[in-house]
């Protein structure tokens, strides 16, 4: 087995590294070709405890376990036991063949069946997959009652917060839930998933999934690679934030799989009216201190992504290191979208208001009828966080 070990230098000395390799290396006996397997290991401080997280991508599955203890050596021993139990419990599942012929996809946001059918990118994706005899059916919320709660796997991507799900009851109605996300764990995280992979060092959920595909040496259709590349570009604000060497390697990998830049540009296009309206809001934005910009929208209701686009655009201006956009996203529900180039932790600010996210990309929602009231709460939170 190969090892990719990273983490806090205060904990991770040669003795600890050797102990990790010796202990986790005992898992070799469970695999036919251990030399082809890489264990990704993160060691970090968690308050007064020390934490080890181990992730091992294998064919048809990802093994993952973590443990925290005041003694890092004890944590390593416990995480090994968890991995061994996981392997023994799932050894028949790991070897099973997946059914590639039918995939049901539930759309967890406000979209009509007509809008799905009229989306050119979705239509093109379905056509390409149909050529490979893979059928995708989009499921609306009202159709969920048709599915057996015990035999259905629900995959939650790009969030670990129950409150951010468009239909949060889905994690209560179904027994088998997996969570794959790149945001910081929150107090409101989805409870008791059968599998959870959360890595806030990644740029996006797409980067995580692309790495998994690569580890399995699985090929995907060029149109899927194109959509995944577009997802990374959106989450990194065109590779300007949350971007690491691995992010660029992932983008290169997707291009090797046939991602098409022209199709990507068409996917990310917006209509002229929305663009001009966004620019009008940006003109009315202002600096709330020497390095933070704020935009307060009008009383109309907007989509969350529209707030996010404004915050991302504000980062382009001189002296702006963090930006915030406030607007209604539903009746009596006001959203705040926050962005940072990296030095300012906007996740801490949003968390103080009941939200969360990533250090450079975060958001929250507040029940209120008044934009000014929410603005004052934000300004107070910024002052408190600034002086901590």
N, C-alpha and C positions, 0 to 999 in steps of 0.2 A: 504494500500500500504506500502511496505517495502522500506527503503531508504539506499543507499550506497553512502555516501557523503564524498568526499575527496577534497583536494586542499590546497591552500596557507594558512598557519597559520595566516598570517597578516590580512587576510580578514575573514577567517572562524571561527568566535567566536560563542558562544552558541546562541546569539541573531540571527545571520544570519542563523544558522542551524535550529532554531525553525521556523524562517520565511519561509525558504525553505519548511520544512515539512508541515507547515500550508497551504501554497499556492499550492504547487504541489499536496498535499493530496486532494485538491478539485477535482482532476481528478478521484477519486474513483467512483464518480457517473456514469461514462461512462462505467464501467466494471462490469461484473456479479460477478466475484470473485477477488476483489481487493487485498485480502490477499495473493494471489498467484503471485502478480506482484511486481517486484523490479524496482525502479527508480534509475539509476546510474547517479550520479551528480558530475561534476567536476567544481570547482571554482578556477579561476586563474587570475593573473595580465596580462594585455595586454597593455603595455606602460602606459599611464596615465589612462586607463580605466580598469574596472574589468569585467571579463567574466564568465558567467555561461553556462555550457553545460549539457543538460539533455538527457539521452538515456533510453528509456523504451521498452524492448523487450516484445512483446505480440504475441499471436498466429497469424501466417501468416504475421507478419509485425514487423517493428521496428519504434517506434516513436522517433524522435530526433529533438531537437531545441537548438539554442544557441543565446545569445544576450550579447552585451557589452555596458557598460554605466559607467560614472564616479561615479554613485551611484549604488551599488550592489543591493539594494532593488528595484530600478527601473528596473534593468536588470532582476530580478526574476519575477516581474510583467509582463514584456514584453515576457519573455520566456514562461510563463503560457498561455498568449494569443495565442502565436504561436502554442503551443501544442493543445490547444482547437480547433483552426481553422483546424489543421491537422487531428484531430480526427473526426470532423464534416464532413470534406471534404472526408475522406477516410472510413467512417464507413461502407459503403456498400462493399468496397474493402476488408476490414479486415475480413468480415464474409464470403467472397466467398470461394468456394472450388477450389483448384488448380488442374490442369490437370497433372497427374503424368505419363501419358502414353508416351509422346513424348517430348524430350528435344533436341534442336538444339544447338550445341556448335561451335562457331567460334574460330579457332586457330589463335591467333594474334601474330604469329612469323613466321620466315622463316622455313617452314617444308612442305614436299611434302605429297601427299596423300599416296604414297607408304611407306614413313617412318612412317606415322600413322598406317597403316595396319600391318607393321612389328614390331611394338613396343609390346613386350610381355605383359607388364603391362597394356597398354591400351586395348589390346585384351582380357586379363583376366577380366578387369573391365567391358567391354562391355558384355562379356559372362555372368557374374554374374548378371548384371542389366537386361539382356534379360530374365533371369530366373524369375525375378520379374515383367516381362512385362513392363519394362521401356526401351524405345529405345533411344539410343544416336546417333545422326548423326553429323559427323564433317564437318564443312563448310569451304571451302577455300575462299580466298578473292574474286575470280571471281564469286562466287555464291551469294554474298551479294545483288546483283541487283535484285534477285528474291523475296526479302523480302519487305513487305510493311513498309515504314518508320514510319507510325503512329501507327501500331499495333505490333511493335517489341520492346522488352525490351533488351537493351544492358547493361550488367553488367561489369564494369571495376574493376578488382581486382588487388591489390598489387601495384598500382601507382595512383597518382592523377595528374600526369603531362601529358599533351597532347603530348609533344615531345617524351616521352618514349614509346608511343604506336607504335607497329610495323606498324599499318595502322591507322594513326592519323585521317584520314578523316571520320572514322566510327562515331565519335562523332558529326560530322557535318551532316552526311547523315541520322541519325536517331533522332527522337524526344525525346524518353524516355531513359534517361541514368541514371544509378545509379553508385556510386563510393564507394568502400569499400577498405580501405587502412590503413597501419600502419606507413607510412612515414610522415615526417613533411610537412605541407602545403607549396606549392611553388607559385611563381608569375605566373607560367605557368600552374596552375591547370585547370582542365576541367571545362568549364563554364556552369552554369545553369543546373546541373543535377536535376532530380526530387527528388532524395534522395542521400545524401552523409553521410557516416560514416567514419571518419578519427580519429584514436586514436593512436598517436605515442608512447604511453606507452606499447603497445602490441608488442610481439616479431615478429609477422607475421600476414598476412591476414588470414592464416589458424586458428590462435588462436582466432581471432574475429569470424570467421564462426563457429568454434567448440562451442564457448560460446553461440552463437545464437541457434544452434541445441539443446544444453543442456537446454536452457531456454524454448524451445518448447517441450522438452521431446520427440524429434524425434529420431528414430533409423536409422542408415545407414548401408550399407553393410560393412562387415569387410575389403574388398579390398579398399573401399573408405576411411575408417578409417586409413588403412595402408598408403595410399598415403598422407593423411593429416598429419600423424605423420612424414613421410619423409620430408614433406614441412617445418615443424617446425624445424626439425633437421638441414636442410640445412640453413635456415635463422638464426639460433642461433649458427652456427658453432659447432654442436654437443653439444648444451646447454652450451656454454661457454660465449656467449655475448647476450645482450638484453634479458636476462632470469630473470624472476621474479617467485615468488611462484605460481602465476596463470598459468605460462607457464608449470610448472611441473604438476599442477593439470589438465591442458588440455591434456597433454601427457597421464596421468593416465586414464583420461576419454576415450580417444581414444583406449587405450589398453582394457578397460572394454567393449568397443563396438566391440572388436575382431581384432584390429590391430595386424598384424603378423610381428614379428621382422625379421624373415627369408626373407619374401617377401620384407620387407623394405630394407634389406641389398642388395638383388638382384636388387631392383630399383635404388639404389645409386651406384652400381658398375660402374667402368669405365674401358676402355681397357688399356692394359699394355703400349702401345705406347704413349698414351696421358699422362699417369702418369710419364713415364720416361722423356718425353720432358719437363713437368712441373718442374721436379726436376733439369733439366739442367738450366732452367731459374732461379730457386731459388739459385743455386750455384753462379750465376753471380750477384745476388742482393747485395746491400751494404747499410750501415748505412749513412744517410745524416746528422744526428746529433745524440745526445746521446740516443734518444729513438724512432727514426723513421727510417724505412727501405724502400728502393725503389728498384723496379725491372723494367727495361726497356726491352721490348721484341724486336724481330727482325721485319723486314719489311713485314712479312707475315700477312694475315688477320685472326683474331681469333674471336671466339664467346665471348660475354660479360662475360659469366659465367666462361670462362677459365682465364680471368683476375682476377675475383673475387676469384677463388680457390687459385691462387698464393698469393694474399693479405691475405687470411685467413691462409694459411700455414705459412706465414712469422711471424704471431703473436705468433707462438709456440716457437720462439727463445728467448734466454736471452736478456733482456734490450729492446726488441721491444714492444712499447706501441701503435704504429700506423704504418700502412704499406700502400704503394701505388704501383700499377702496371699500367704501361703505355704500350699501344699497339694499333695497327690498328684494328678497328672493321668493317671497310668498306673502300672503295677507298677514300683516302684523308680525312677520318674521324678517329680520334684517341680518344680512350677512356681511362679514368683513373678510376680505381677501388680503393676505399679507405676503410680501416678497422681499428678499434680501440678496445682496450680492455675496454674502458669506460672513461678514464680520459681526453683524447684528443678528441675534437669535430671535427671529420672529415667532418661532414655535413657542418659546417661553411666554411671549406676550399673549399669543392666542390661547395658550393653555390656561393662563390666568383668567381668561374670559369664558372658559368652558369649552374651548376648541382644542386644536392640536395640529399636527402635521410634521413638517421637517424644519430644520434650522433655517433654511432659505425659502421655504414654501409652506405656508400654513393658512388656516382659516378658522372661523368660528361663526356660529349663528346665535342671535339673541332675540328673544321674544319682546317686541316693542313696537309702538306705533309711531315713534319719533326718531328720525335720523339724528337730530341734534343730541338727544339723550344718549344714543349709542356712541356718537362721536366723543362725548365727554367721558364716557366709560373707557374708551380706547386711550384717550389722552392721559387719564389717571393711571391706567395700567402701564403705559409707557414710562411714566415718571417713576412709578414704584419699581419696575424691573431695572430701570437705568441705574438706580441707586443701590441695588442689592449687591 
